Structures are given as structure tokens and as C-alpha cells.
Amino acid sequence: MNSPTGRSSSTASPPEKGPTLGTYNLDENPVVGAPGLIVWASRAAHAVNDLDTRVVSTDDVTAAMAAAEAAQAAAEAAAAQAAVVGNTNDTIMTAVGANSASSFAKQLAAMYVRVVSPVAYGAAADDTADDTSAVQSAISAAATFGLSVDLRGLTYKTTDQLNLPAGAVLMNGTIHCTGTAKKIVSITASNVRVTNVTIIGRHSVATAASNEYGIFVGGASAGAPISNITVDHCTIALVGMYGIYHQYVNNFSVERNHIRDLGYAGYAGLSVSNGEIVGNYIHDILAGFSANGYGITLTRTSSDSLTTDPRSTDVIISRNRIVNIPWEGIDTHGGRNITVANNDVFGCLVGIAMVGAVSAGGINIAPLNVNVIGNTVDSKVSNGTIGHAISIAGAPGADNSASAESATGQVIGNTIIGCGLESSSVSGAVRLRDTSGFLVSGNLIIEPSPHGIIIANTNFGVTVIGNTIVDHWSSSVSIASAVYIQSTYNDGIISANLHRNAGKKAAATYKNERGLNVGTATNNAFQAVGNLFSSATIPYNGTATVVSNRPGVQTFYQGTVSAPGLAFGSDGATGFYPIGTSDFGLAMAGVRKLRFLATSMTVEDGYNIAFGGTSGTKLGLGATHKLGLWGATPVVQPAAIANSTDSSDAATKLNSLLAALRSVGIIAP
């Protein structure tokens, strides 16, 4: 079929049966091709104009038709100039854009155009000419019509940021920004998607440079966030600071992106909520600022209050691959309801860090309800030069007796390989500090150094259950332990954990040294039940308290005179508690009554010993049992002394009796 210009066209045609609006039948003189679409849209524009403004005069109708004819002429000129029948969308948008008088024609033409290309707005798309203005013009035009911007697989050089308005969609091509300190793509409105776009910064290798963002997404404030933001299937590289940056954003998705060679963070979310960060590959990030660098971090602006800059909350981080991060692979500072599940974290100084943060006024906050589940954390080194695989830390208090705010959550079913700084006595695979009710369960920890699981300080109600630790080792720390109670003020349960000696670290100076190691710290109270640490050199060690671990037996307790570790009474102040390194006491109502030492027992003042009045109580059950009173050296029962028969031997027998009394200490020597 031929168009009115006489050119054959294979482009889209108007509907076979057009509607009737007002007095205008849109089927009259049907047309095809790009110019034809404009004619059809222009007719519809007149009809809509007639209905909306109730135009009844001939002059008004004539003016409207003149506008339609101008649109037709513009469309034909654009089509002839482009000489590309297949580029229908660009041709239409160029033609409609040229006829600003026909606003209704623009709107209705947009009904038949799905995408806008920057090429239609003068972009060279050769990665040489500056296409900033053309790309921004395409974005603005697309926003007017509610269309997507299709980069058509081409590369556009820009020198300044591109601003995506509400409802924008940017897709299918490359933006190469050569400007300094730029937000290459900036989003400050809701309902925006960036998909299948490659964003390249100005650097040729990974470089740290302030205020450079691949994609910047920012709401006005925590009280006025933007929402429904999606970034998917994009590549972001060679940007000086952030790959993707979100602040004050709600309901977002960051999915299946490749983010690499950046100066500071692959993804950073500040005061964000209700999001998913799923299936991304993030690698080779520099520690470009304050020696820090992150694969993924969820945090907040620490200099402001929790009201103006709240915690990041309700975010799922799942099935990501994080590789070669010189600081922390996945991190939250004071986040709440953060789930980190089924990620691969390889070659990061610290694999996963769920830690506290400082707010304005020095208010410390802890991560709350953080769930670290089913991840694989592999140091990718065998020399013990990498830090913790998983670090959990709440907000510390003035001292170890209480936290400012305790971290809560769980670490379950993770596989950890070769993590821990072997030269540090406080390093290892999993470390807990300032927590409450935390669960560490079902983790497989292979070749940690020097410790498998560290319970540092101020962990209350911690449960360590069903974990397997294989071949813990160190070349520097002689107390390398499967489970290490490092410091003070900890309590909880350690149960059903297993240590295995697989013989893989035979060359290490210290290998599989200790199973359960209590250390010398005080104010700890644990129940250890059913653990199997027999393959360690010292299965159970603790100088602060007696340690013995058999299946089903509670094994060690600590506490104070007012809060015994093994309490009997409902008041919590009656029971046994440690006093020194080799003795313990019996307290009643918070007052010590007995003290048991290595070689003696002390009955405290005012605490009397009563004997039964029926059958009585024996001291020494045989003549060879030794007794000594008032510090006398214990002796066997003195020999019998016969009764005196006359006055001549009375003095001799009396002296023998006195000697016997002195020997047991009844009278002074």
C-alpha cells in the first residue's frame, strides 16, 4: 500500500476500524506509514478538542484543521529527511515534536509510539560527540508522553548528569560520562526504572574520586521519600565512588546488575526501606575513603538524628556474588530487619558485618533482627590474613556489664572457609559482641584462624548449637579454639557442637589446640551440653571455672555472690559461684556461708554446724583416719593408755594422755 506521499511503507498503520469522536469519523480517508499516523492522530486531536472545548464555529474547526495539516507536513518532511522507513518511532516523535501547536496530536501519537531514541534529538551516539543535551531532550520528551527512552544498543558520551523524572524508563544502551564529580544518572522522583543500561565513568581503571555516582537515587527527606525504583540488568563500572546510591528510598529493587571497579561502594543505601538487592555481581571495589570500601552497605547519615535519618529497614540481600572487597563485603550499620541470605562472599577482608552505628549526640544503635542465613564466605587465602567471616556487634555501653543497645538476630547454616586473622587472639570465623538472645546454629566452619566462634563480651542469652568446626589453627596464637569465651559478661547455652580434626593444617604451629575454651574472664555463666570436642588437644579448658563436658551434663557456671552461676533458690541469690581461680563459694540470700578452696573449706563467721541428736555424727571412721584440730598436723588415732593402778604410775600415764591430746591439737603443744 502506498502512503499519500507515494512512498511504499511497511510501518505500522492506524487501526483498521477507527472510533468516532464527536462529528469526526477517524476512518475517513485512511492513511498508513509514519506521516499517516500523524494525520490519524491529528484527526483524533480535532475530535477531542471538539469534545473538550465544545468548539462549534467554522473558524475554530478551520484553525484546528490547519494545525492538523501542519502536523502532516512536518511528518512528511521528517520522513523524507530520515529516509528510513523502519525508524517509525523516531520519525513520529520528531514530526510531532516539530508541531508544538498540535498538543492533542502529540498525546494521541504517543499512544502508538512505545519508545523514544536520543538519535531523534540529535545524538551522534558515537562515544565521541557530547550527547548530553540530546539524551536529556529524549528523556524529557519521553516523560511528556509517558514513554520509555530506548538507547538502541548505542553508546552516548555525556559530560553532565542526566535527570530521570517521575515515571521514566531508561533502557538498552551505554552512557559514558567523562565529567568530573557527576551523578551520571540522577533520580529524584518515584516510579523510575533503569534496565539493561551500561554506565561507565571517566576512569580507565578503578579510582577513588569524591562525589561520583553511577546511579544516584535520592528522596527529599526521610519524611518525603521516593518509591518504586528499579535498577536491573545494568553494568556500572569505573565510577569514582558509588555504583548505585539510594537515600530516602522506599520500595526498591536492585537486581541482576554487574557492578565493578569503583572507588568506594557497589551499592549504598542510606535510610532506605522495603527493598530487594538480589542476584548482583559486585567486585573489585577500592577502600577509597577512610580505608573503607563496601560491596553492599545499608546504613544512615551518622551525624544526624534518628528522626531525620532513620535506620535502613526491611531489606533482603540475596543471591549476590561479592568478590574482592578490601573492607566489608556485605554490611549494615544499625539496620533493622535485614536478611542476608544465600550470597557468595569471596576474598573480602570481612565477609558479612552486622554492626552498630553512632547517631547524633553520641547515641549508639545496634543492628536489630538481622538474619545471616545460608551464605558461603570464603577468604580465598590459606595464610590467615583475612578477618572475620561474620561479625555481629551491637552498641557498647560504658563498660562490659551492659550494652547501649544489644544486637539481635541469628547466624544459621552458613559455610565459612579459611577466615580469621591468624595473628590475632580475638579473631576468627564468627564473632559476637554486645548481643541479646542471639542464635548461632548449623554453621560449617572450615580452617578458621585462630578461632571458630568467638563470644567476646556482653552477650546475654546467646545460643551456640549444632555447629561444626574443622581444623582451627594458628601460627601465632597458642590458644586457638573451636569455641572461645573471650571476655566478660556473657551467658547462654553451648550445645551439640562438633570439632573435627581433618589433618588439613598439619604445617601450622598450633592446630586443633582447644575445643571449648573459657579463658580467664569472669562474670560468665554458660551451660555446655552434649558437645563433642574430643579431637582437640585440650577438649575443655577454663581456669576461671571448672570445665568438664559430657553429653547431657551441665558443665560450667560463673557469677557473683549476689547472682550465683548455679543458683538453687527462686531468689537467684542462693547457690555456688566462683571466688578466685581455684576456689568457689556457697551463697545464701546473697551472703557467703562456705568457701571451698583447693586445700581447705572455710565456714564464714556466724554460720554454725549442727549435728543430729539421734544417731549422732562420726568424725573419722577408723583408727587410721587422720584428724588434726586447730591447725595441728593430722595424725592417726593415738594409742590406748591403760588405766593407772597406783599412784606410782599416775604421773606417767597423765603425761601420755597430754601428749595424745596435743598430737591431735585439742590442747596447745
C-alpha positions in Angstrom: 0.0 0.0 0.0 1.2 3.5 -0.8 1.2 6.4 1.5 -0.2 9.8 0.4 3.4 10.8 -0.5 3.6 7.9 -2.9 6.3 6.1 -0.9 5.8 2.4 -0.1 5.8 1.9 3.6 5.9 -1.2 5.8 5.5 0.8 9.0 2.6 0.4 11.4 -0.8 1.6 10.3 -3.7 3.1 12.3 -6.4 0.7 13.5 -8.4 -0.9 10.7 -11.6 0.5 12.3 -11.2 3.8 14.0 -13.6 5.3 16.5 -15.8 8.2 16.0 -15.3 11.2 18.3 -17.9 13.9 18.1 -18.5 14.7 14.4 -15.2 13.3 13.2 -15.1 9.8 11.8 -11.5 8.7 12.1 -11.9 6.1 9.3 -12.3 8.9 6.7 -9.6 8.6 4.1 -7.5 6.1 6.0 -3.7 6.5 5.7 -0.6 4.5 6.6 3.0 5.0 7.4 4.6 7.5 9.7 3.0 10.5 8.1 -0.3 8.7 8.1 -0.2 8.1 11.8 0.2 11.8 12.3 -2.8 12.5 10.1 -4.8 10.0 12.0 -3.7 11.4 15.4 -4.4 14.9 14.2 -8.0 13.9 13.3 -8.4 12.5 16.7 -7.0 15.7 18.1 -9.7 17.7 16.5 -12.3 15.4 17.7 -11.0 15.5 21.3 -10.6 19.3 21.0 -14.2 19.5 19.9 -15.5 17.4 22.8 -13.3 19.1 25.4 -13.9 22.8 24.4 -17.2 22.4 22.7 -15.9 24.2 19.5 -18.9 24.9 17.3 -17.7 27.8 15.0 -16.5 27.1 11.5 -13.4 29.3 12.1 -12.4 27.2 15.1 -12.7 24.0 13.1 -10.8 25.5 10.2 -8.0 26.5 12.6 -7.9 23.1 14.0 -7.7 21.5 10.6 -4.8 23.9 9.7 -2.9 22.6 12.7 -3.5 19.1 11.5 -2.2 19.9 8.0 0.9 21.5 9.6 1.4 18.3 11.5 1.0 16.3 8.3 3.5 18.4 6.5 6.0 18.2 9.4 5.6 14.4 9.4 6.2 14.1 5.7 9.2 16.3 5.8 10.7 14.4 8.7 10.0 11.1 7.0 11.6 12.3 3.8 14.6 13.6 5.6 15.1 10.5 7.6 14.6 8.3 4.5 14.3 5.4 6.9 11.0 3.6 6.8 11.9 1.3 9.7 12.6 4.1 12.2 8.9 4.8 12.6 9.1 5.8 16.3 11.9 8.3 15.9 10.2 9.8 12.8 6.9 10.2 14.5 8.4 11.8 17.6 10.5 14.2 15.6 7.5 15.2 13.5 5.1 15.6 16.4 7.7 17.4 18.4 8.1 19.9 15.5 4.4 20.8 15.6 4.0 22.3 19.0 0.6 23.7 18.1 -0.9 20.3 17.9 -0.8 19.2 21.6 -3.6 16.7 21.2 -1.8 15.2 18.2 1.2 14.7 20.4 -0.7 12.9 23.0 -2.5 10.6 20.7 0.5 9.9 18.6 2.2 8.8 21.8 -0.5 6.1 22.0 1.1 4.4 19.0 4.8 5.0 20.0 6.4 2.9 22.7 9.9 4.3 22.9 12.0 7.4 22.2 15.6 7.4 20.9 18.1 10.2 21.6 19.1 9.9 18.0 15.9 11.6 17.0 17.0 14.5 19.1 20.4 14.9 17.5 22.5 12.4 19.4 25.6 11.2 17.5 25.8 8.0 19.6 29.5 7.6 18.6 31.1 7.9 22.1 32.9 11.0 20.8 30.5 13.9 20.4 28.8 15.3 23.6 25.3 13.8 23.6 24.3 15.1 27.0 21.7 17.6 25.6 20.2 15.2 23.1 19.8 12.4 25.6 18.3 14.7 28.2 15.9 16.0 25.5 14.8 12.5 24.7 14.3 11.8 28.4 12.1 14.9 28.7 10.1 14.2 25.6 9.5 10.6 26.7 8.3 11.9 30.1 5.8 14.2 28.4 4.3 11.3 26.5 4.8 8.6 29.2 7.2 6.7 27.0 10.5 4.8 27.5 13.9 6.0 26.3 15.5 3.3 24.2 19.2 3.8 23.7 19.1 1.2 20.9 22.3 -0.5 21.9 24.4 2.6 21.1 27.0 4.4 23.2 26.3 8.1 24.2 29.1 10.2 25.6 27.9 12.7 28.3 29.7 15.3 30.3 27.0 16.1 32.9 24.3 14.3 34.8 21.1 13.0 33.2 18.0 13.6 35.2 15.2 11.0 35.1 11.8 12.4 36.0 8.8 10.5 37.6 7.7 7.6 35.5 10.8 7.5 33.4 12.3 4.3 31.9 15.8 4.3 30.5 17.0 1.1 28.7 19.2 -0.7 26.3 22.4 1.1 25.7 25.6 2.7 27.2 26.1 6.0 28.9 29.8 7.0 29.1 30.2 10.1 31.3 33.5 11.9 31.1 32.5 14.7 33.6 34.2 15.1 36.9 32.3 14.6 40.2 29.0 13.8 38.5 25.9 11.8 39.2 25.8 10.1 35.8 22.2 9.2 36.2 20.1 11.1 38.8 16.7 10.1 40.0 14.8 12.2 42.5 11.2 11.2 41.7 9.2 8.0 42.1 8.3 5.2 39.7 11.5 5.1 37.7 13.3 2.1 36.1 16.8 1.8 34.6 17.2 -1.5 32.8 19.9 -3.1 30.6 22.0 0.1 30.6 25.8 0.2 30.9 27.1 3.2 32.8 30.8 3.9 32.5 32.6 6.6 34.5 35.5 8.7 33.4 38.3 6.5 34.7 40.3 3.8 32.8 41.0 1.8 36.0 39.3 1.6 39.4 39.9 5.0 41.0 38.7 6.7 44.2 37.1 10.1 43.4 34.6 12.0 45.6 31.1 12.7 44.6 30.9 10.4 41.7 27.8 8.2 41.3 26.8 5.7 38.6 23.1 5.9 39.5 22.0 8.4 42.2 18.6 8.0 43.7 17.5 10.4 46.4 14.3 11.5 48.1 13.9 14.9 49.6 13.9 13.6 53.2 13.0 10.6 55.4 9.6 12.1 55.7 9.3 12.5 51.9 11.0 9.5 50.3 10.6 8.4 46.7 9.4 5.0 45.9 9.1 2.2 43.3 12.7 2.5 41.9 14.1 -0.4 39.9 17.6 -0.9 38.6 18.1 -4.2 36.8 20.4 -5.9 34.3 22.7 -2.9 34.2 26.5 -2.7 34.2 28.2 0.1 36.2 31.9 0.5 36.2 34.9 2.9 36.6 33.0 5.4 38.8 35.0 7.2 41.5 32.7 6.5 44.4 29.3 4.7 44.3 27.9 2.3 41.7 24.3 2.7 42.9 23.4 5.1 45.8 20.0 5.3 47.5 18.9 7.7 50.2 15.4 8.1 51.5 14.0 5.5 49.1 11.1 3.1 49.8 10.1 0.0 47.8 13.1 -0.5 45.6 14.7 -3.3 43.6 18.3 -3.7 42.6 18.5 -6.9 40.6 21.0 -8.8 38.4 23.4 -5.9 37.9 27.2 -6.2 37.2 29.0 -3.6 39.3 32.8 -3.4 39.3 35.9 -1.3 39.6 34.6 1.5 41.8 36.2 3.8 44.4 34.1 3.0 47.4 30.8 1.0 47.3 28.9 -1.1 44.8 25.6 -0.4 46.4 25.0 2.0 49.3 21.5 2.5 50.9 21.1 5.3 53.5 17.8 5.4 55.4 16.1 3.0 52.8 13.3 0.6 53.4 11.4 -2.3 51.9 13.9 -3.3 49.3 15.5 -6.2 47.5 19.1 -6.5 46.4 19.2 -9.7 44.5 21.4 -11.5 42.1 24.0 -8.8 41.6 27.7 -9.4 40.8 29.8 -6.8 42.6 33.6 -7.0 42.6 36.9 -5.1 42.8 35.9 -2.1 44.9 38.6 0.1 46.4 38.9 1.1 50.0 38.9 4.7 48.7 37.7 6.7 51.7 38.9 6.3 55.3 40.3 2.9 54.3 36.8 1.6 53.9 35.1 0.0 50.9 31.9 -2.0 50.6 30.2 -4.4 48.2 26.8 -3.7 49.7 26.1 -1.4 52.7 22.9 -0.4 54.4 23.5 2.5 56.7 22.4 6.1 57.5 23.9 9.5 57.9 25.5 9.2 61.3 25.9 12.9 62.0 22.1 13.4 62.1 19.4 12.2 64.5 17.4 9.0 64.1 14.3 11.2 63.3 15.9 12.9 60.3 18.0 9.9 59.2 16.4 6.7 60.4 17.8 3.2 60.2 17.7 1.3 57.0 14.9 -1.3 57.5 13.3 -4.4 55.9 15.8 -5.2 53.1 16.6 -8.5 51.6 20.1 -9.1 50.3 20.1 -12.4 48.5 21.9 -14.5 45.8 24.5 -11.9 45.2 28.1 -12.6 44.4 30.5 -10.3 46.2 34.2 -10.6 45.3 37.5 -8.8 46.3 36.3 -6.1 48.6 39.2 -4.7 50.8 36.9 -3.9 53.7 33.4 -5.4 54.1 31.5 -7.5 51.5 28.0 -7.0 53.0 27.4 -4.6 55.8 24.8 -2.8 57.8 25.4 -0.2 60.4 22.4 -0.2 62.8 19.9 -1.7 60.3 16.7 -3.4 61.3 15.0 -6.5 59.8 17.9 -7.1 57.4 18.1 -10.5 55.8 21.4 -11.6 54.2 20.7 -15.0 52.6 22.3 -17.3 50.1 25.1 -14.9 49.0 28.6 -15.9 47.9 31.2 -13.6 49.5 34.7 -14.3 48.4 38.0 -12.6 49.1 36.7 -9.8 51.3 38.6 -8.6 54.4 35.4 -9.0 56.4 32.7 -11.1 54.8 29.5 -10.0 56.4 29.3 -7.3 59.1 26.1 -6.6 61.0 27.4 -3.9 63.4 26.3 -0.8 65.3 26.4 2.8 64.5 26.7 6.2 66.2 23.9 8.7 65.9 23.9 12.4 66.7 24.6 13.2 70.3 26.7 10.1 70.7 23.6 7.8 70.8 24.7 4.3 69.9 22.4 2.0 67.9 22.7 -1.7 67.2 21.6 -3.9 64.3 18.2 -5.4 65.2 16.7 -8.7 63.9 19.5 -9.3 61.4 19.4 -12.8 59.8 22.5 -14.2 58.2 21.4 -17.4 56.6 22.9 -19.9 54.1 25.7 -17.8 52.8 29.1 -19.0 51.6 32.0 -16.9 52.9 35.4 -17.9 51.5 38.5 -15.9 52.3 40.3 -17.4 49.2 43.5 -17.4 51.1 45.2 -20.1 53.2 47.6 -17.9 55.2 45.3 -16.4 57.8 45.4 -12.8 56.5 41.7 -12.2 56.2 39.4 -11.0 59.0 36.1 -12.3 60.3 33.7 -14.1 58.0 30.7 -12.9 60.0 30.9 -10.1 62.6 28.0 -9.3 64.8 28.3 -6.2 67.1 25.8 -4.2 69.0 26.3 -0.8 70.5 28.7 -0.9 73.5 27.8 0.6 76.9 30.1 2.4 79.3 31.6 -0.9 80.3 31.1 -4.6 79.5 28.4 -5.1 82.1 25.7 -3.7 79.7 25.2 -2.6 76.1 23.8 0.7 75.0 21.7 -1.4 72.6 22.1 -5.1 72.0 22.2 -6.7 68.5 19.5 -9.3 67.9 19.1 -12.0 65.2 20.7 -15.2 64.0 23.5 -16.7 62.1 22.3 -20.0 60.6 23.5 -22.6 58.1 26.4 -20.7 56.6 29.6 -22.2 55.1 32.8 -20.5 56.1 36.2 -21.3 54.7 39.6 -20.0 55.8 38.5 -16.9 57.6 40.2 -15.2 60.6 43.4 -13.2 61.1 45.7 -15.9 62.5 48.0 -13.5 64.3 45.1 -12.0 66.4 43.9 -13.8 69.6 40.5 -12.1 69.2 39.9 -13.0 65.5 38.1 -16.0 63.9 35.3 -17.0 61.7 32.2 -15.8 63.6 32.4 -13.2 66.4 29.7 -11.8 68.6 29.8 -8.7 70.8 27.0 -6.8 72.6 24.1 -9.1 71.7 20.9 -10.4 73.3 19.2 -13.7 72.5 21.4 -14.3 69.5 21.4 -17.7 67.8 24.5 -19.3 66.1 23.4 -22.6 64.6 24.2 -25.2 62.0 27.2 -23.4 60.5 30.1 -25.3 58.9 33.4 -23.6 59.7 36.4 -24.9 57.9 40.0 -24.0 58.8 39.3 -20.8 60.8 42.2 -19.0 62.4 42.7 -18.9 65.2 39.1 -19.5 66.5 35.9 -20.9 65.0 33.3 -19.0 67.1 34.2 -16.1 69.4 31.8 -15.0 72.2 33.6 -11.7 73.0 31.8 -9.7 75.7 28.3 -8.6 76.8 26.4 -11.4 75.0 23.3 -12.3 77.0 21.2 -15.4 76.3 23.4 -16.5 73.4 22.8 -20.0 72.0 25.6 -21.7 70.1 24.2 -25.0 68.9 24.9 -27.7 66.2 27.9 -26.0 64.6 30.8 -28.0 63.1 34.3 -26.5 63.3 37.1 -28.2 61.3 40.9 -27.7 61.7 41.1 -24.4 63.5 44.7 -23.3 63.5 47.3 -20.5 64.0 51.0 -20.0 63.7 50.9 -17.3 66.4 48.1 -17.9 68.9 48.6 -21.0 71.1 45.0 -21.0 72.4 43.4 -21.5 69.0 39.9 -22.7 69.9 36.8 -24.1 68.3 34.6 -22.1 70.6 36.2 -19.3 72.6 34.6 -17.4 75.5 36.9 -14.4 75.2 35.9 -11.8 77.7 33.4 -10.9 80.4 29.6 -10.7 80.9 28.4 -13.5 78.7 25.8 -16.2 79.4 23.8 -18.8 77.4 24.0 -22.3 76.1 26.7 -24.1 74.1 25.3 -27.4 72.9 25.7 -30.2 70.4 28.7 -28.6 68.6 31.3 -30.8 66.9 35.0 -30.3 66.3 36.8 -32.3 63.6 40.5 -32.8 63.0 40.7 -33.4 59.3 44.5 -33.0 59.3 44.5 -30.2 56.7 46.6 -27.8 58.6 49.5 -30.1 59.6 52.1 -27.4 59.0 50.6 -24.9 61.4 52.3 -24.3 64.7 49.1 -24.6 66.7 46.3 -26.7 65.3 43.2 -28.0 66.9 44.5 -26.9 70.2 41.4 -26.3 72.3 37.8 -27.3 71.9 35.7 -25.2 74.3 37.9 -22.5 75.8 36.6 -20.4 78.7 39.7 -18.3 79.2 40.3 -16.4 82.4 37.5 -13.9 82.2 34.8 -13.6 85.0 31.1 -12.8 85.1 30.2 -15.5 82.6 27.5 -18.1 83.0 27.1 -20.9 80.5 25.6 -24.3 80.2 27.6 -26.6 77.9 25.7 -29.7 77.0 26.4 -32.6 74.6 29.4 -31.1 72.7 32.0 -33.3 71.1 35.4 -31.7 71.2 37.4 -34.8 72.0 39.6 -34.4 68.8 41.1 -31.2 70.1 44.3 -31.4 72.1 42.6 -29.9 75.1 38.8 -30.6 74.7 37.7 -28.3 77.5 39.7 -25.6 79.1 39.0 -22.9 81.6 41.0 -21.5 84.5 38.2 -19.2 85.7 35.9 -22.2 86.4 35.9 -26.0 86.3 35.1 -27.3 82.9 34.1 -30.9 82.1 31.8 -31.6 79.2 29.9 -34.9 78.9 26.8 -35.5 76.8 23.8 -34.3 78.8 25.7 -32.8 81.7 25.8 -29.1 82.6 29.4 -28.3 82.8 30.4 -24.8 83.9 29.0 -21.8 85.6 30.1 -18.4 86.8 28.6 -15.5 88.6 28.9 -13.5 91.8 27.9 -13.8 95.5 24.6 -12.0 94.7 24.0 -13.8 91.4 25.5 -17.3 91.6 26.1 -19.1 88.3 24.5 -22.3 89.7 21.5 -20.9 91.7 19.3 -23.1 93.8 16.7 -20.7 95.2 14.0 -18.7 93.5 15.7 -15.5 94.7 18.6 -16.1 92.3 21.0 -15.3 95.1 21.5 -18.8 96.7 23.9 -21.2 95.0 27.5 -21.7 94.0 29.7 -19.1 92.4 33.5 -18.6 91.7 35.7 -16.6 94.0 39.1 -17.0 92.6 40.9 -19.1 90.1 40.9 -22.3 92.3 38.0 -21.8 94.7 34.3 -21.2 94.9 31.7 -20.3 97.4 28.2 -21.2 98.6 26.0 -18.2 99.0 22.7 -18.0 100.8 20.5 -14.9 100.1 23.5 -13.2 98.6 25.7 -13.8 101.6 28.7 -16.3 101.5 28.4 -19.1 104.0 31.0 -21.6 102.8 34.2 -21.2 100.8 35.8 -24.2 99.1 39.5 -23.9 98.3 42.0 -26.3 96.8 43.2 -27.5 100.2 40.6 -26.2 102.7 37.0 -25.2 103.4 36.0 -22.1 105.3 32.8 -21.7 107.3 32.0 -18.0 107.5 31.5 -16.2 110.8 28.1 -16.7 112.3 27.4 -19.9 110.4 27.3 -22.8 112.8 27.4 -26.5 112.3 24.7 -28.6 114.0 24.7 -32.3 114.4 21.8 -34.7 114.7 20.6 -35.8 118.1 19.5 -39.3 117.3 22.3 -41.4 116.0 24.9 -38.6 116.0 27.8 -37.8 113.6 31.2 -39.5 113.5 34.5 -37.7 112.7 36.8 -40.3 111.3 35.5 -43.8 110.7 38.6 -45.8 111.5 41.8 -45.8 113.7 43.9 -45.0 110.6 41.9 -41.9 109.6 43.9 -38.9 110.4 42.5 -35.8 112.2 44.0 -32.5 113.3 42.3 -29.7 115.2 43.3 -26.0 115.4 46.0 -26.3 112.8 47.7 -29.4 114.1 49.1 -31.9 111.7 46.6 -34.7 111.2 47.5 -38.0 112.9 46.0 -41.4 113.2 44.1 -42.2 116.4 46.6 -42.1 119.4 47.3 -45.4 121.0 45.3 -46.5 124.1 46.6 -45.6 127.6 45.9 -48.1 130.3 44.2 -47.1 133.5 46.5 -46.2 136.3 46.6 -48.9 139.1 48.6 -47.0 141.7 50.0 -43.5 142.4 53.4 -44.5 141.3 52.5 -44.6 137.6 49.7 -41.9 137.5 52.1 -39.1 136.5 53.5 -41.2 133.6 50.0 -42.0 132.3 48.9 -38.4 132.7 51.8 -37.2 130.6 51.0 -39.8 127.9 47.4 -38.6 127.8 48.5 -34.9 127.5 50.8 -35.9 124.6 48.0 -37.6 122.8 45.7 -34.6 123.2 48.5 -32.3 121.9 49.1 -34.6 118.9 45.5 -34.0 117.6 45.5 -30.4 118.5 43.0 -30.4 121.4 45.4 -28.6 123.6 48.3 -26.4 122.6 51.7 -28.0 122.3 
